[in-house]
């Protein structure tokens, strides 16, 4: 296949991620023929490229497996047969009526992208230097125009890629060229540091019509992902890709963790990502003096503990999302939540994770959390709400010193071995310490330092034999290990626990908050009790611990958050919101440390799946 043979990464043929999208679309289309709704369009979502498809002279045979699900989705995966099937990419498809194609103002985009121009020769020379070689059928980039966080590319299908038989709907050469245009973003902001990359995950892909032989591609970057629209010469959108993330090719770091850190990046209003079609808008605000704005108050400023206000706002969002889902509207809805950029109520920004999850469960629902100055006038706040409606794909926005910022991610270098945060004779409290991850950290601390004291807590009154045996092995290594049954949501019990530790051991040097509960369910079906049960240990438990230890001379306060808090996760809206609360609370506590109202660095870690 030309699109395989002409796509060489680090000297090996690699199937482009774009070809995977057309394979999945074609498989679903063929399977749906003759079925109810089989004439509808195919929309792909939640695609993950698990591993690259590589081959040398012997080639490779891929199979696409489809599995209908109860909710009407069609799960797909592409695999190669063997003793154990090797899955290369997977995702879900939905059969739905094709929407009317939006129209982009290509001239306006080109005006915004007048900062840098790259010719076809410059683009492919740059790719060669990065270790990616494109053969003739894959050189569809004619020119790239780079602006601030936005790129426009002119695409022309090479003669060697034009079919004589049945044409592609999503031509791999054209779709991959749209991804190639991200070279303009690399050169405009330097964020990729000149490293070659492959697609890793895609949140959503809409197909309005087949690719043309001449097209424009518009790329923007927000929330750590690319958003791409391919349109014809008149600006009519043919394909839209939302939420595309990439993996960087660094063979020398294979096996090492991929580390990312949140980053607020300037993104002036009106640049990139504009949506042409109409939306329905729902406005909420919490902790703001915004009574003159037509919207719902989801948390009144200064009324009740912050954990109650956070829960009240989550409950309001849940009710709104459930109502919108039940209405089964054909159009799209953007939910905007306005929160203060400072003060205690700034933690409401964590509810962006709830809205990201709502979008993953129902792609027609979009959500934004906008952080702004609570002392601004209602008219100024209303103007900010309106200008962000042009960017529904941007979930987290912040205004600071007159600049509009969007939350993104930056890559951190792989860690080098160095000092550890634990110390000899240190006294450490691990909530959820009897769970799998808690015990892993207890064992890590005991193996690194001498004569340490580890206080592990959990909800169980007593530990089972396996956990008890692991604790005995810890003590045999020289650590003193104590287990105390404590519910971190019980404020009085947490205060008594911390006070008792300080009285008995004379100090408390560090806290690892790993307590958590899972009760997965889609937003539409999740009960209020399920949501509260999931959120309490992460939200109320964290506040209880911080308040109980506010006078302790801590070295660190580590919070075990989840990737769901940064990205959202279907079926885990409450869990995502709870973990995102930990992330924003960590930033708040670090500010208190700078003001000498707390001690010890606070770190919230968005762990991926643990097993």
FIVO-54017 format. One line per 3 residues: number of its first residue (from 1); their letters; for each residue z, y, x of C-alpha. Coordinates in steps of 0.02 Angstrom, whole numbers, plus 32768, in hexadecimal, padded with zeros to 4 digits. Example, Ala and Ser with C-alpha at 12.3 -4.5 7.8 and 13.67 -1.06 7.14 Angstrom:
1) AS) 8186/7F1F/8267 | 8165/7FCB/82AC $
This chain:
1) XXX) 8000/8000/8000 | 7FCF/80A9/804C | 8070/80FC/8011 $
4) XXX) 80D1/8076/8073 | 8065/806B/8110 | 8059/8129/8121 $
7) XXX) 8115/814A/8112 | 8160/8126/81BE | 8218/814D/81E1 $
10) XXX) 825B/8134/8290 | 81C4/80C7/82B7 | 81D3/8054/821E $
13) XXX) 8173/8055/8179 | 81ED/8087/80F1 | 81C6/8087/8037 $
16) XXX) 81D9/813C/7FFC | 825C/8159/7F77 | 81D4/81AA/7F0D $
19) XXX) 817A/8102/7EFF | 821A/80B3/7EBE | 821C/8130/7E2D $
22) XXX) 816A/8105/7DF9 | 818E/804A/7E09 | 8223/8058/7D94 $
25) XXX) 81C6/80C8/7D18 | 8130/8053/7D13 | 819C/7FB8/7CFD $
28) XXX) 81F8/8003/7C69 | 8155/8040/7C1B | 8105/7F93/7C28 $
31) XXX) 819F/7F3B/7BE4 | 81AF/7FB3/7B51 | 80FF/7F9B/7B0E $
34) XXX) 8106/7F5B/7A5C | 81C2/7F80/7A4A | 820A/8002/79D2 $
37) XXX) 8204/80A7/7A2F | 8191/8059/7AB0 | 8117/80EA/7AA2 $
40) XXX) 81A0/8165/7AD6 | 81AD/81AE/7B83 | 8218/8164/7C0D $
43) XXX) 82A6/81C7/7C57 | 8302/8187/7CF2 | 83B6/81AE/7D20 $
46) XXX) 8443/817A/7D94 | 83CB/8138/7E18 | 8414/80FF/7EBD $
49) XXX) 83B0/80C9/7F56 | 8427/8047/7F9F | 83C3/8020/803B $
52) XXX) 8316/804C/807D | 8286/7FD2/8060 | 823F/7FB3/810D $
55) XXX) 81BA/7F39/8149 | 8148/7F19/81DC | 80A6/7EB4/81DB $
58) XXX) 80E8/7E2C/8166 | 8104/7EA6/80D5 | 8185/7E94/804A $
61) XXX) 817F/7E5E/7F93 | 81EC/7EBF/7F19 | 821E/7E89/7E6A $
64) XXX) 825A/7F00/7DE2 | 82DB/7EB9/7D6B | 8302/7F0D/7CC4 $
67) XXX) 839F/7EF2/7C5C | 83BA/7F45/7BB2 | 8469/7F8B/7B94 $
70) XXX) 84CD/7F9F/7AF4 | 84BD/805D/7AF2 | 83FE/8053/7AF6 $
73) XXX) 83EA/8074/7BB1 | 8380/7FFF/7C1A | 83CD/7FD4/7CC3 $
76) XXX) 8351/7FB0/7D4E | 835C/7F72/7E00 | 82DA/7F4B/7E85 $
79) XXX) 82FE/7EB8/7EF6 | 82B1/7E3F/7F72 | 82CE/7D86/7F58 $
82) XXX) 8331/7D1F/7FD5 | 83CD/7CB3/7FDF | 8422/7D49/7F93 $
85) XXX) 83B2/7DCB/7F40 | 83B3/7E6E/7FA4 | 83B8/7F05/7F2F $
88) XXX) 8361/7FA1/7F73 | 8370/801E/7EE4 | 83B5/8021/7E34 $
91) XXX) 83D0/8094/7DA0 | 83BA/80A8/7CE5 | 832B/80D6/7C73 $
94) XXX) 8326/811F/7BC4 | 8297/811B/7B48 | 828C/81C5/7AF2 $
97) XXX) 820E/823B/7AA8 | 81C1/82A7/7B30 | 81FC/835B/7B22 $
100) XXX) 8187/83EF/7B25 | 8167/841A/7BDB | 81BA/84BA/7C19 $
103) XXX) 814F/8539/7C75 | 817E/8588/7D1C | 814B/8634/7D59 $
106) XXX) 8100/85F9/7DFF | 80D3/86AA/7E36 | 8188/86E2/7E20 $
109) XXX) 81C6/864D/7E85 | 8147/8673/7F0D | 8184/8727/7F14 $
112) XXX) 8238/86EA/7F2B | 8200/866F/7FB0 | 81A8/86EC/801F $
115) XXX) 8224/86DD/80AE | 81CE/8654/8111 | 8128/85FA/8108 $
118) XXX) 8102/8551/8157 | 8050/8511/8163 | 8020/845C/8149 $
121) XXX) 8014/8440/8205 | 80BF/848F/8223 | 8110/8422/819E $
124) XXX) 80CF/837D/81E0 | 80F1/83AE/8295 | 81A5/83D0/8261 $
127) XXX) 81B1/8326/820C | 816C/82D0/82A8 | 81F6/8323/830E $
130) XXX) 8277/82DF/8293 | 8239/822B/82A3 | 81D2/8224/8201 $
133) XXX) 8117/8206/8211 | 80A8/821C/8178 | 7FFC/81CA/8176 $
136) XXX) 7F63/8218/8122 | 7F8D/81DE/8070 | 8039/822F/807D $
139) XXX) 8009/82DB/80BA | 8004/8336/8013 | 8062/83D2/804B $
142) XXX) 7FE9/8464/805C | 8069/84EE/8077 | 8124/850F/8064 $
145) XXX) 8171/85B7/8037 | 822D/85C4/8057 | 82A5/863F/8007 $
148) XXX) 8362/8645/7FFD | 8394/8599/7FBE | 82EA/8581/7F6C $
151) XXX) 8241/853C/7FA4 | 8193/8540/7F5A | 8110/84C3/7F97 $
154) XXX) 8056/84B3/7F75 | 8022/83FB/7F64 | 7F74/83AE/7F69 $
157) XXX) 7F56/82F3/7F58 | 7EFF/82B5/7FF6 | 7E53/8264/7FDA $
160) XXX) 7E92/81BF/8023 | 7F19/81B5/7F9C | 7EAA/81D0/7F04 $
163) XXX) 7E9D/8132/7E9A | 7DFC/80E4/7E60 | 7E51/8075/7DDE $
166) XXX) 7EE7/8092/7D6C | 7F3D/8133/7DA4 | 7FF6/814F/7DC5 $
169) XXX) 805C/81BB/7D50 | 80D3/81EB/7DDD | 8062/81E2/7E75 $
172) XXX) 80CF/81B0/7F0A | 8071/8224/7F80 | 808A/82BC/7F10 $
175) XXX) 813E/8294/7EE2 | 816B/8271/7F97 | 8117/8314/7FCC $
178) XXX) 818C/8370/7F56 | 821D/831F/7FB4 | 81CA/834A/8059 $
181) XXX) 81CD/8401/8025 | 8288/83FE/8043 | 8257/8420/80F9 $
184) XXX) 8251/84D5/80BF | 8308/84CF/808A | 8335/8480/8131 $
187) XXX) 82E2/850E/818F | 8323/8598/811D | 83DD/856D/8121 $
190) XXX) 83EC/84F2/81B1 | 845C/8482/8147 | 8407/83E0/8177 $
193) XXX) 8412/8405/8232 | 8363/83BF/8251 | 838D/830C/821D $
196) XXX) 8312/829F/81BD | 834E/8261/8114 | 8323/81EB/8086 $
199) XXX) 8350/81F9/7FCD | 83FB/81B1/7FA5 | 841B/81D2/7EEC $
202) XXX) 83C8/822A/7E5A | 8425/8260/7DBE | 8392/8278/7D48 $
205) XXX) 82D3/8277/7D42 | 826A/82B6/7CB0 | 81AF/8295/7CA5 $
208) XXX) 814D/830D/7C37 | 809E/82DA/7C70 | 8041/8285/7CFF $
211) XXX) 8032/82D1/7DAC | 7F95/8337/7DCE | 7F2C/833B/7E6C $
214) XXX) 7F65/83EF/7E8D | 8019/8421/7E69 | 80A8/8495/7E94 $
217) XXX) 8158/8457/7EBD | 81F2/84C5/7EAA | 8292/848D/7F01 $
220) XXX) 8340/84D6/7EFC | 83E7/849C/7F3F | 848C/84A2/7EE2 $
223) XXX) 852C/843C/7ED4 | 84F9/83D7/7F6D | 8457/839C/7F1E $
226) XXX) 839E/83C8/7F11 | 834A/83F7/7E6D | 828D/83E4/7E69 $
229) XXX) 8206/8413/7DEC | 814F/83E4/7E01 | 80D6/844A/7D99 $
232) XXX) 801B/845F/7D87 | 7FBA/84F9/7DBF | 7FE9/8551/7D1B $
235) XXX) 80A3/8535/7D36 | 80B6/84AC/7CB2 | 813B/8434/7CF0 $
238) XXX) 8103/837E/7D01 | 819E/8331/7D51 | 8251/836E/7D65 $
241) XXX) 82D0/831E/7DDB | 8384/8357/7DCB | 8414/832F/7E40 $
244) XXX) 83BB/82DF/7ED4 | 842B/82BA/7F69 | 83F1/827E/8014 $
247) XXX) 8430/820E/809E | 8415/8241/8152 | 83CC/81C8/81D0 $
250) XXX) 8440/81B8/8264 | 8435/810C/82AE | 84B8/8133/8330 $
253) XXX) 853C/8151/82A8 | 851B/80B3/8246 | 85BF/8069/820B $
256) XXX) 861C/810F/8219 | 8656/816D/8180 | 85E9/81F4/8133 $
259) XXX) 8658/828D/8120 | 8636/8324/80B3 | 869B/83BE/8089 $
262) XXX) 8688/843B/7FFA | 862D/84DA/8028 | 8610/8579/7FC2 $
265) XXX) 8560/85B5/7FE4 | 8516/865C/7FAF | 8493/864B/7F26 $
268) XXX) 845E/86F3/7EDB | 843B/86F1/7E20 | 8387/86CE/7DF1 $
271) XXX) 8361/8667/7E8C | 832D/85B3/7E6F | 834B/8536/7DE6 $
274) XXX) 831C/85A4/7D53 | 8303/8543/7CB0 | 827B/857E/7C3A $
277) XXX) 82AC/8523/7B9B | 8330/8564/7B24 | 83E3/8526/7B26 $
280) XXX) 8472/852E/7AAD | 8509/857F/7B00 | 85C2/855B/7AEA $
283) XXX) 863E/85CE/7B40 | 86F5/85AF/7B6B | 876F/860D/7BD7 $
286) XXX) 881B/85EB/7C1C | 8896/865E/7C72 | 8822/86F3/7C58 $
289) XXX) 8831/8798/7BFD | 8791/8775/7B9F | 87BF/8788/7AE8 $
292) XXX) 8725/87F3/7AC9 | 86B3/8762/7AFD | 867C/86F2/7A6F $
295) XXX) 86C5/864D/7AA9 | 8755/85D4/7A98 | 87F8/85EC/7AF6 $
298) XXX) 8822/8545/7B48 | 88BF/857A/7BA6 | 8922/8618/7B86 $
301) XXX) 8958/8676/7C23 | 8A0F/865D/7C50 | 8A3E/85F3/7BB9 $
304) XXX) 8A92/8550/7BEB | 8A8B/84EB/7C8D | 89E3/84E5/7CE5 $
307) XXX) 89D4/8429/7CCD | 89DF/8444/7C10 | 895C/84CE/7C17 $
310) XXX) 88E8/845F/7C7D | 88FF/83D1/7C00 | 88E3/8446/7B6D $
313) XXX) 883F/8483/7BB8 | 8807/83CF/7BDB | 8830/83A4/7B26 $
316) XXX) 87C9/8437/7AE7 | 8735/8405/7B54 | 8743/8352/7B19 $
319) XXX) 8742/8388/7A62 | 86A9/83F7/7A7D | 8648/8370/7ADA $
322) XXX) 866F/82EE/7A54 | 8636/8365/79CB | 8592/838C/7A26 $
325) XXX) 856F/82D3/7A42 | 858D/82A9/798C | 8519/8335/7953 $
328) XXX) 8489/82DC/79AF | 842B/837D/79CF | 837D/836C/7A18 $
331) XXX) 8391/8404/7A88 | 83FE/8423/7B1F | 84A9/8475/7B25 $
334) XXX) 84FD/84D3/7BB3 | 85BC/84DA/7BAF | 85FF/856A/7C17 $
337) XXX) 86B6/8573/7C46 | 86F1/8619/7C8F | 878E/8610/7CFB $
340) XXX) 87E8/8689/7D72 | 87BB/8689/7E2A | 8872/8693/7E5E $
343) XXX) 8922/8675/7E22 | 896E/85DA/7DD4 | 88E8/85C9/7D4F $
346) XXX) 8862/85B4/7DD5 | 8889/84FA/7DD1 | 8827/84F5/7D2C $
349) XXX) 878D/84F3/7D9D | 87AE/8439/7DB2 | 8769/841D/7D04 $
352) XXX) 86BA/8429/7D4D | 86CC/836F/7D70 | 86E4/834F/7CB6 $
355) XXX) 8644/83AE/7C8F | 85E4/8354/7D1A | 8618/82AF/7CCC $
358) XXX) 85E2/82EB/7C1F | 8535/8311/7C67 | 852B/8265/7CB9 $
361) XXX) 8556/8212/7C13 | 84E6/8284/7BAB | 845C/82D9/7C13 $
364) XXX) 843B/835B/7B8C | 84EA/83A1/7BA4 | 84FD/8416/7C39 $
367) XXX) 859D/8466/7C76 | 85D0/84F7/7CE5 | 8677/8535/7D23 $
370) XXX) 866B/85EC/7D57 | 86F7/863A/7DBF | 8701/86F7/7DAE $
373) XXX) 877A/8788/7DC0 | 87F1/8781/7D2A | 8803/883F/7D2F $
376) XXX) 874A/885E/7D11 | 8711/88AA/7C6D | 86D4/883B/7BE1 $
379) XXX) 8624/8884/7BF3 | 861F/8858/7CAE | 865D/87A7/7C8B $
382) XXX) 85DD/8793/7BFF | 8553/87C9/7C78 | 858A/8741/7CF1 $
385) XXX) 8585/86BE/7C67 | 84D4/86F3/7C39 | 848F/86F5/7CEA $
388) XXX) 84CE/8644/7D09 | 8473/8603/7C71 | 83D5/8604/7CDC $
391) XXX) 8428/857E/7D4A | 846C/84F4/7CDA | 845E/8477/7D69 $
394) XXX) 84E0/84D8/7DCE | 8589/8496/7D96 | 8600/8500/7DFF $
397) XXX) 85EA/85BB/7E1D | 8660/8638/7E6B | 8656/86F5/7E7F $
400) XXX) 86A2/873C/7F1C | 8692/87E9/7F6D | 85FD/8811/7EFE $
403) XXX) 85A1/8771/7F2B | 8572/86DE/7EBD | 859F/8638/7F10 $
406) XXX) 857A/8584/7EDC | 85DE/84ED/7F14 | 8580/847F/7F8C $
409) XXX) 85AA/83FC/8010 | 859C/8402/80CC | 8598/8370/8143 $
412) XXX) 8626/835E/81BE | 8610/8308/8267 | 8652/8257/8273 $
415) XXX) 8709/825F/82AA | 8738/823A/835D | 87D5/81D8/8383 $
418) XXX) 8865/8250/839F | 8915/8275/8369 | 895A/822C/82C8 $
421) XXX) 89C2/828F/824A | 8A54/8215/824D | 8ADE/821D/82D0 $
424) XXX) 8B69/81AF/8315 | 8C04/81AD/82A6 | 8BA2/8205/821D $
427) XXX) 8BD8/81F5/8167 | 8B48/81E2/80EC | 8B3B/81D3/8030 $
430) XXX) 8AA7/8171/7FE8 | 8A94/8179/7F2C | 8A30/80E8/7EE8 $
433) XXX) 8A62/809A/7F8D | 8A6D/7FEB/7F48 | 89B5/7FEF/7F17 $
436) XXX) 892B/7FB0/7F87 | 88FD/8056/7FD6 | 89B3/808A/7FE6 $
439) XXX) 89E0/7FED/8045 | 8949/8005/80B7 | 898D/80AF/80E9 $
442) XXX) 8A3F/806F/80FB | 89FE/7FEA/8173 | 8996/806B/81D1 $
445) XXX) 8A2D/80DE/81EB | 8A9E/804E/8222 | 8A1B/8013/82A0 $
448) XXX) 8A0A/80BF/82EF | 8ABB/8102/8302 | 8B6B/80C1/8326 $
451) XXX) 8C08/80C0/82BB | 8BB4/810E/8226 | 8C00/810F/8177 $
454) XXX) 8B88/80EA/80E7 | 8BBF/8107/8034 | 8B42/80B6/7FBE $
457) XXX) 8B46/80DA/7F03 | 8AF4/808C/7E6C | 8B10/8073/7DB3 $
460) XXX) 8B3C/7FBA/7DC1 | 8BF6/7F92/7DC3 | 8BDA/7F0A/7E45 $
463) XXX) 8B4C/7ED3/7EB7 | 8AF2/7E2E/7EAE | 8B03/7DB0/7F3C $
466) XXX) 8A61/7DE2/7F93 | 8A93/7E9A/7FA0 | 8B45/7E6E/7FCE $
469) XXX) 8B03/7E02/805C | 8A98/7E91/809D | 8B2E/7F05/809D $
472) XXX) 8B94/7E84/80FE | 8B0A/7E7D/8180 | 8B12/7F3A/818D $
475) XXX) 8BCC/7F34/81AD | 8BB2/7EAC/8230 | 8B42/7F27/828E $
478) XXX) 8BD2/7FA1/829D | 8BBB/8011/8206 | 8C42/802B/8184 $
481) XXX) 8BF2/800F/80D9 | 8C40/803D/8032 | 8BF5/8021/7F85 $
484) XXX) 8C31/808D/7EF4 | 8BF0/807D/7E41 | 8BC9/8130/7E0E $
487) XXX) 8B52/8178/7D8C | 8B09/8214/7DDF | 8AED/8263/7D34 $
490) XXX) 8BAB/8269/7D1B | 8BDC/830F/7D6B | 8C97/82EB/7D71 $
493) XXX) 8C77/8242/7DC3 | 8C04/828F/7E47 | 8C81/8319/7E70 $
496) XXX) 8D0B/8298/7E82 | 8C9A/822C/7EF1 | 8C6F/82BA/7F6A $
499) XXX) 8D21/82F9/7F6F | 8D61/8249/7F92 | 8CE5/8231/8022 $
502) XXX) 8D1A/82D4/8073 | 8DD3/82AE/8060 | 8DC6/81FD/80A5 $
505) XXX) 8D49/821A/8132 | 8D63/82D2/8157 | 8CAB/82FE/8143 $
508) XXX) 8C07/82DA/80EB | 8B72/82EA/8161 | 8ADE/82C3/80F3 $
511) XXX) 8AA3/828F/8046 | 8A0E/8222/8017 | 89EF/822E/7F5C $
514) XXX) 898B/8193/7F2D | 89CD/816E/7E7E | 8947/815C/7DFA $
517) XXX) 8915/8103/7D5A | 8867/80D4/7D1A | 8837/80C3/7C63 $
520) XXX) 8779/80D0/7C64 | 871D/8100/7BC5 | 868C/8170/7B97 $
523) XXX) 86BD/821D/7B58 | 8684/81F6/7AA7 | 86FA/8161/7A9E $
526) XXX) 878A/8198/7B0B | 882C/81B8/7AAE | 88A0/8248/7AD4 $
529) XXX) 8924/81CD/7B0B | 88AC/817A/7B87 | 887E/8223/7BD0 $
532) XXX) 8934/825A/7BDF | 8966/81B4/7C2E | 88E0/81C5/7CB4 $
535) XXX) 88FF/827C/7CD9 | 89BE/827D/7CDE | 89DE/822A/7D89 $
538) XXX) 895B/8295/7DDF | 8985/833B/7D8B | 8A3A/833A/7D53 $
541) XXX) 8A6C/82C1/7DDE | 8A23/8333/7E63 | 8A79/83CE/7E1E $
544) XXX) 8B1F/8371/7E13 | 8B12/833A/7EC8 | 8ADF/83E5/7F06 $
547) XXX) 8B6C/843C/7EAA | 8BEE/83BB/7EE1 | 8BB9/83CA/7F98 $
550) XXX) 8B93/8485/7F9E | 8C22/84A6/8018 | 8C03/840C/8086 $
553) XXX) 8BBC/8429/8134 | 8B26/83B9/811B | 8AA2/8396/819F $
556) XXX) 8A23/8368/8119 | 8A09/8348/805F | 8975/82D1/8046 $
559) XXX) 8929/82B6/7F9A | 88C2/821D/7F6E | 8838/8264/7F03 $
562) XXX) 8794/8210/7ED5 | 86D9/822A/7EE9 | 86DA/8237/7E2C $
565) XXX) 8735/82DD/7E41 | 86A6/8324/7EA7 | 8611/82D7/7E4D $
568) XXX) 864E/829D/7DA3 | 8638/81E7/7D6D | 85FF/819A/7CC8 $
571) XXX) 8692/8152/7C67 | 8712/81B2/7CCE | 8717/8264/7C8B $
574) XXX) 87D5/826E/7C86 | 87E5/8218/7D2F | 8764/828F/7D7C $
577) XXX) 87BE/8328/7D37 | 8865/82E6/7D76 | 8823/82CC/7E27 $
580) XXX) 87C9/8374/7E29 | 8870/83C3/7DFA | 88B7/837B/7E9B $
583) XXX) 8827/83C8/7EFE | 8841/8478/7EBA | 88FF/8466/7EC3 $
586) XXX) 88F0/8438/7F7C | 8897/84DD/7F9C | 891D/8539/7F39 $
589) XXX) 89AA/84E6/7F9A | 8958/8512/8040 | 8958/85C8/8008 $
592) XXX) 8A13/85B7/7FE4 | 8A29/8571/8094 | 89D3/860C/80DC $
595) XXX) 8A4C/8676/8075 | 8AE1/8613/80BD | 8B0C/85CD/8011 $
598) XXX) 8AE6/851A/8043 | 8AD3/84BA/80E6 | 8A5B/8434/8123 $
601) XXX) 899D/8429/8118 | 895F/83ED/806F | 88C8/837A/806E $
604) XXX) 8873/8330/7FD6 | 8801/829C/7FFF | 8777/826B/7F84 $
607) XXX) 8779/81B1/7FA6 | 86E3/8147/7F70 | 86FB/809F/7F1C $
610) XX) 8787/8035/7F65 | 878E/7F79/7F5C $
